[in-house]
Amino acid sequence: MKETKDQQQAVKIYKALGEPTRLKIALLLKEESDQCCSVLGDKLQTVAISTLSHHLKQMAESGLLTSRKEGTFIYYTLDKEVAARYAPYLLE
């Protein structure tokens, strides 16, 4: 059976959310969208900024987060359409 693009994206999203810190990030971004790495780091308090940046990159690559760059900052938002399709638990 050949994997479809939809299945490949689902695997990426589930892998991203399978890490507890990434799940916390997704839940934080559900509550307050458009957050930069340093603000998320302050809220999580237990994650180094370099590690947090890696988590955010993985989540963005999975399609779960969207990002926009403003100066030297990158602001992240949970893509609610993608979350509704693959991880509706996040939106409860």
N, C-alpha and C positions, 0 to 999 in steps of 0.2 A: 504494500500500500504506500503510495507516494504522499509525502507530507505537503499539505497546502500552506500558503503564506499565512493564512489565518491560524493554523495549528502552530506554525513556527513562532508567530507573535505570542500566542498563548503560552508557549513554553518559556519564552524570554520573560514575560510578565510574571509567571509563577515562580521562576527562578529568582527574579528581582525581589518579589514579596516574600520569598522563603527565608530571607535574612531578617531577623528581628528589627534591626536598626532601620532597614529600608521600609518595613511595614510601619514603623513609628513615623518616619518621614512622610509617607503617603497619608497617614492619618492627620498629621500636623497640617499638611498642605490642603487637605480637605476642608479643614476649619479656617485656615488663613492662606489664601492663594497669593501668588506673586511675592515669594520670599527669596532672599539671597542666602548664600551659604553661611555667612557669618551669623545672621539672625537665626537660622535653623540650628546652628551650632550652639548658640546661647540657650535655645530652648531644650536641646537634647542634653547638653552639659557633659556627657560622658564620651563624646566622640571628638577625636582630633579633626581639625579643619581639613587636613589632607585626606583623611579617611572618609569624611563626609562628602568631600568633592568627588571621590571615587564612587561612592554610593549614588550620588546624584547623577553622575555620568551614566552609570549602568541603568538606572531607572529611565533616564531620557532616551537611551538607546533602545530600550524595550518598547518605547512608545507611550509609557505610562505618564511621563511628565513632558510638558512643553517648556521652552525656555526663551527668554529674550535677553539680549545684552544691552546694558546701558552703561557706557563708560567702561570701567574695569569690572563692573559687577554683572553677574548673570542671575536673573530672577527666574525662579521655577514655579510652575503651576501644575496641579494635578489635572490631567486630561480626563474630564468627567465622562466623556463619551466612551473612551477606551476602558475606563474603570467600570462603567455600567455594563459593558459587554463581557469583560473578562474577570472582573473582581467586584461584583456588586456589593459584597460585604463592606468595602471601603466607603460606600455612600450611605450606609444605614445610620 
